[in-house]
C-alpha cells in the first residue's frame, strides 16, 4: 500500500496538478490532503477557489461529508481520496485506515461509516 500525503496547498493550482500527475505516475493507492486547500487572503475569490479545487478533490471541502453530493471518500481508478471534513468541537472528524484489514472508518459525531478498500 502506497500513500501520498501533502497539505498546505493554499490554492496553488500547479501543486494540485502535480498531485494528480504524481498519483497516477507513481502508482499511489491513497492521496491524503489533510488541510489548507484554500488561500483566504490575496488569492482568487473563495467561490472561484472552491470550483477549481473541487475538480481535484471531488468536492471534498471541509463540510462536504454533510452536504448533498458530498462524501468523505472517493476512488479514481486505483487511487483513493479521503477527507474527513471539518467538525467543530473537541473531537475532529477523522478517518482510521487499517491497511491490514483493508478498511477505512470515518468517524464524525454522531455518524460512523466503514468502507472496504480492497480491489
Secondary structure, 3 states (H helix, E strand, C coil): CCEEEECCCCCCHHHHHHHHHHHHHCCCCEEEECCCCCCCCCCCCHHHHHHHHHHHHCCCCCCHHHCCCCCCEEEECCEEEECCCCCCCCCCCEEEEECCCCEEEEEECCEEEEEECCC
